[in-house]
């Protein structure tokens, strides 16, 4: 299955030097029974390869040759889509419309579901239902996220950073998306397009994960917490 990874962010909140992307920051992972450090982008690709992803379309900043050079060393089928300027998540996704022929996995390049069994289960759920699948997690501050309103096991609506959230379930940036969502993209955010997809009569299914399952690189002050969580998960994976 095709997978789209958006990795063209500037890393402003991560306070990185010019030219360095937060998608290339290392996190702990397990390879061949050993704990290693790998760029989070590589970890995403590795997990998706084991979850059903077989070709990767990766959105990169037009000036970002370092990430492209690194990705070329990985043994995966990939194609790069270059973004001239950062204009939001929805715009980055829209760039792939002419590249991806059908339904696809979508993952932000700075976020990772640690347990790849859960990403595989999401892909398997899509394959058994043919519906758009959204990963959602209960959070104490949903107004900071895209929020899913869920009723009877179905997503009834999604709203980007609502002032008065209808639920506690925030979107984690891992989805399995129907191709026709691409036709509804009109703006800088993906969430309104998914909501239009729902309004048009399409069933969207939530896949609930724990907040601790989702690893996302944000600001520089919290990066040590990301490393600690990834290391603890890797240790647990080896011990099991």
Order of alpha helices (4+ residues) and beta strands (2+ residues): beta-beta-beta-alpha-beta-alpha-beta-alpha-beta-beta-alpha-beta-beta-beta-beta-alpha-beta-beta-alpha
